[in-house]
Amino acid sequence: MISVFIGLLVLLMIIGVPVAFALGFTNLVALVLDRGIAGIPYEIIAQRLVYALDNFPVLAVPFFLLAGKLMNVGGITDRIFDFVNCIVGYVRGGLGHVNVVASMIFAGMSGSATADAAGLGAIEIRAMKQAGYGLDFSIGITASSAMIGTIIPPSIPMVLYAVLAEVSVAELFLGGLIPGVLMGVSLMGLVVFFSVRHNYPRGPLPSWKALYTSFFRASLALLTPVIIIGGIWGGVFTPTEAGAVSVFYAVFLACILYRDLSFKGLVESMVDAMRDVAKILFILSCGSFYGWLLIRFRIPYMLTDSIVSITTHPLGVLIIINIFFLIVGCFLSTVVSITIFTPLIMPLIKQVGIDPIYFGVIMAFNLTLGNITPPFGMVLYVLAGVTRTPFPRVVRSVLPFLGALIVVLLLVILIPALSTYIPYHLMRR
């Protein structure tokens, strides 16, 4: 049965079958082999497909997706970029630092690496090219800084993991704060190195008037992550309600206050978000049923026995899993990987005593790196399109920054407190 669940699924994806349909067909074949065509439990299939979506935290996914799109098209990202440019743009390699800091702020709004790369990334690369920065450096720092979008809360992959692993979304969000900041610090360290090495330019020192003006224009936009994280932290609203608040706030800023988004643009953003949400939820639905069947056929326990026969030490188990995830991330999207492997891995995580919040942050972090690894890194393709640069050159541009992020991943693995200290001291008092 393992050959059916793993082999058939991989084969279908290799030949180009969409992931949700590949999952669904694999589920159907497994049921036919187990019960025969006449014994297919159609009622159970329908119930399990709906069960994954009948979950309050799942509502956070469409809300955060829509909020990110509204901020990209509503002029909010431009204001954030201008403000951050005033703060750090005057140092050597300033626009590289602006790139990272702006992504860290935008990460507190969208929860999506692709949204960061497609919206804020396009603005950043255009500004860096005009200022005389190398194209490879501009692409590399933009792609890698976009990864922060799925670690600093809110995070769409973390929502999906929380639903499938049955853990707290709020604790998982707070667990991503320190790792997200470490990602930013490591990338800014590389910016310093490359800026000195290549003598990259620095912007002019802004006047107090320019600083005040840029802050005033961006101040309400900068409140978005404060509202989201502060509201969850203070127990004012749940992560799902935070998603709804971020949408209303984005509409207020883009349509009413700034007036940079027309009614037509609002409708187009909603339709675009609905398309993305439909894909994600369809995958989640089929993937949840896939996970249920995996457990029913005891396949996760077979995997557990195989890994435990090698090592029972939690760190050893984590290293094996993370090497596997780094490979998987090259071929599957973060959403798909989390949907498929969370039910498969959780019994092992529980058996060896690994904290599920700690593991969730690591899993999201690791699989997010797949967005900047070939051959299917989505952010790589986005930036190749934005800059009209050959894909191999985009990959080469990202490699040094990918190395820095892997070092941070190792730190998060080796020091559990980096992802557990904040949620456990704030949420479990």
N, C-alpha and C positions, 0 to 999 in steps of 0.2 A: 504493500500500500504506500510505502514511502516513495517508491518510484513513480507512482501516480501523482501524489501530492507535489513532489518537487520536480521530477523529470518532465511530466506533462506540462506543468505550469511554465517551466523554463522554455520548453520547446515552443509552446504557443506564443510566448513573448518574443522569442527569437525570430519567428516567421512573421511577426508584425501584428498579431492579434492584440487589440486594445486590452490593457491590463484588467479592467473590470470584467470584460467578456472572458478573458483567459481564466480568471479566478472562478467565474460562474460555471464555465464548462468543466473545469477541473473538479469542482464540487459535484456536478451532475454525474460525471464519470465515476467518481468515488462512490456515490450512492448507488449507482447501477451495479457496480461490481460487488457492493456489500449486500444489496437487497434484491437485485434484479429489476428489470424495467417495470414490472407489475407492482413492485413494492415501493416505488418512489413515494416518499411522504410529502406530497405537495403542500399540505397544510403547514407542516413544520418548516418547509423551505420558506413559505410566505411569512411565517411568524419570525423566523430568524433574520430574514432580510430587513424586516421592518424594525426589529428589536434594536439593532445598532443605531438607527436614526431616532428612535423614540427616547431621546436622552437630552436632558436640558443643556449640559455643557457643549453638545454638538452645535447648538445655535450660535456659539461664539465664532465658529468658522466663517459663515457668511457675513457676519457683522464686521469682523476685522478685515476680511478681504475687501468689502465695500469701502470701509473707512480708508484703507490704503489707496484704493483707486481714486477716491474723491480728493484726497490730499495731493495726489500726483497731478490731477488735471485742474485742480482748483486754485493753483498758485501758492499753495502752502509750502511745498518743497522749495520753491524759489526763495521765499522769505527766510526759511531756515538756513539755506545755503548762504544768502547774503549776510545774515547775522553772524554765522560761524566764521565766515571769511573775514569779517571785521575783527573778530576776537583773536584768531590764530593765523590769519593769512599773511601777516607781515614778517613772520619768522622764516628762516631758510627752509625752502620746500613747503611753504605755508599751505598751498592748495592741497598737498598730500594730507596734511593734518586736518584741513577743512573737510576733505573727503571722509576721513575716519570719524571725526566728531559729528558731522552731519548725519552719517549713517547710524551712529549710536543714538542720536535723537530720534531719527525717523524710525528706528527699530522699536521705539516705545509707542509707535502709532500703528504700524501695519502688520507686523508679525510675519512678513514674507520677504525672503531674500530676492525673489524675482521682481517683486514690486519695487524694492529699493534700487535694483540694477536698472530696471526699465525706466523709472521716473527720475529719481535723484541722480542715478548714475549717468544718465544722458546729459544732465546739466553740468555735472562735475567734469566729465571728460571734455566737453566743449570748452569750459573755462580753462582747463589745464592745457589744452592744445593752443588756445589763444595766448596763453602766458608763456609758452615756449617749453613746456615739459615734454619729455620723451613719450611717444605713444605707448610703448611697452610698459613703462612705469605707470602711466595713467590708467591703462586697462587693468594692470595687475592689482593696483591698490583699490580701484573701484570694485572689481569682482570680489576681492577678498573682504573688503569692508562690508559688502552686502550680506555676507554670512552672519554678521552680527544681528541681522533682522530677525532670525529665528531663534536666537538665544536670549537676548534682552526681551523681557515681556512687553507686549503679548506675543505669543508664538503659536501659530497654527499647528505645526507638528506636535508641540507639547500638549495641545488640546486633544488631538487624536490619540496620543499615547495615554493620556490621563483617562480617556473614555475606555480604551481597550484594557488598560492595566488596573482600572478601578482605583485610581489614586486621586488626590486633591489637585485640581487645576491651579488653585491659588498657590499652594505650596510649590508646585512645579515652576510656576511663573517666577516666584521669588527666588527659587533655586538657581535661575539662570542669570541673576543680576551680576554676581561677582565674576563668573566665567565670561559674561559678555563684556564687562569692563576690561578684564585681562586680555581678551581678544583685541580690543581697541588699543590698549597700551602696547601690546606686542607689535601691532601693525605700525603704530606711530614710531616705535623704535626703529623699524626698518625704513620708514620714511626719512628719519634723521640720517641713517647710514647712506642711503642712496642720494639724498640731497647734498650731503657733503662730498660724496664721491663724484657726482656728476655736476656739482655746482649749480643746482637748480635755483631758479630765481625766488625772490621774496617779494611780496606785495608791499605797497606803500603803507606807512604807519597811519592808521585812520585817525581822523580828528574826533574830538569828543562829540561834535555834532553828528558826524557820520555814524559813530557808534550808537548814539542815542536814537537816531532815526531808524537804523537797522533793527535795534532792539524793540523799538516801539512797533515797527511793522510786523515783527515776528513774535511778539510777546504772547499773544493769545494762542498762536500755533504751538509755542513752546510749552504751554500749559497742558497740552494733550497727554503726554506721558505722565505728567504729575497727577492729572485727574485719574488716569487709568490705574497706575501703580498705587497712588495714594488711596484711591477708593477701595481697591482690593485689600491693601494693607490695613486700612482702618476699619474694614468690615462694613463700609457704606453700601457696597454692592458686590455681587458675585462676578467672577471673570466673564460670564456670559452677559450679564447686565452691563459690565464695563464695555463690552463690544458694542452694545446698543447705544450706550452713552457716547462712545467715540464716533459713531455714525451721525447721530444728531448734532454733535459738536462740529464735525467736519462739514455737514450741510449748512449749519449756521455760519461758519467762517467763510466757506467758499461761495455760497449762494446769496447770503443776506448781508454779511458784514463787508467782505472783500469784493463781492460781486464779480468774481473772475470766472464763475461757472454758471452758464445759462441753464434754463430748464431742459433744453435739448441735451446739453452735455450731462446733466444729472441723470436723465433717462438712459442715455447711452452707457454711462458708468454702471448703472444698476443692471442693465441687460448684460454687460460684459461680466460683471461680478456673478450674476446668476449662472452664466455658462460655466465659469470656473467652479462655482459651488456645486453645480449638478455633477460635474466630473468627479470632484473630490468625494461627494457623498455617495455616488454610485460605487466608487472604489471601496469606500468604507463599508458600505452595506454588504457587498460581495466578500470583502476581506474578513468581515466579522463572522460571516457564515463559514468561511474557509477556516478561520481560527477555531470555531466551535467544532467542526469536523475533525480538525487536527487533534483536539483534546479527546474527542469521542473515540478516536482510533489510537489514542495513547502515544502519538508520535512525539510530542514534546518530552515525554518521559523516556522514550528511547534515546532522544538527543541528550537528555540530562545524564543518562547512564553512560553514554559514550564519552562525554566531556569529563564527567566525574571520574571515569576510569583513568583519565590522564592526570587530572589534578582536582583536588577539592578546596584548594586555597582560593579565597575570593578574588585576590589580585590576579592569580593565574587564570582563573575563569574569565575575568574581565579582559585580560590581554588577548586571549583566544577569540572572544566575541568581538572585540574591537578590530582586530585584524580582519575578521570576516566581514564586519560592517564596512570597513574601508574599501574592500573589494566589491561588495554589493552596491555601495554608493556610486560606483563607476557606471553601473548599468541600470539602476532603478531610481526613480525619484524618491525624495524624502517621504512624501505622503504614502506612496506605495510600499516602501520598505517598512515603515512603522506599522502599517496596516497588516502586512503579512507576518512580520517577525515578532511583534510584541506578544501575541498569544503563544508563539512557539518558544520564546525565550523565558517568559515569566516563571514557569514552574522551576526552571533551573536557578533563576535569580533568587527565588524564595528558598529553595533547598540549601543553597550555599550561604544564605544569610546576607545577601547584598541589599542595601536599602533601595526600595523602588523609586524614591524621589531622586536620589543620587544617580541611579542607573538611568532614569528617564532623561536627566540633563545630559548625561554622557551619550545616550543613544541619539538624542536630537542633535547634539553637537557633531558627533561623528558622521551621521547620515547627511547632515546639512552640507558637509564638505563635498559630498557628491555633486553639488551644484557647480563646483569649479574643477571637477576632474573629468577627463575624457573617458569614454567617447560620447556620453550623453549628458554632460553637465549643462543644465538649462541656462544658467547665468552666462556661461561661455558663449552660447549661441545668441543670447540676447545682446551681449556686448559686441560680438562679431557683426551682428546686424546693425547695431547703432553706429559703430565706427567703420563699417565696411572693410574689415580686416580679415585676412584668411584665418580660418579656424586654427591651424597649427601654430601660427604666431600668437594668437590669443592664449593658447595653452602654455606656450613657453613664457609668456609674460606673467602668468599667474604662479608659476612653480615656486619662486622664492617666498612669496607670501603664504602659499599653502604650507610650506615647511614651518613657518612661524606659527601658524594656527595648529598644526599637529603637535608642536611643542606645548602649546597651551592645553590641548586636549590631554596630553600626558600628565600635565600638572593637575588637571581636574580629576583624572583617574587616581593619581597617587595621593591626593589630598582631599578626601571626601568632604571635609568641612567647607571647602570652597563653594559647594553646591547645597549643603545642608544647614549651615550655621544660621543664615537669615531666616529661612522658612520655619525652622524648628524653634528659634528663639522668639519669633514674632507671632507665629500661628498656633504654637502649642504651649503658650504660657499658662 
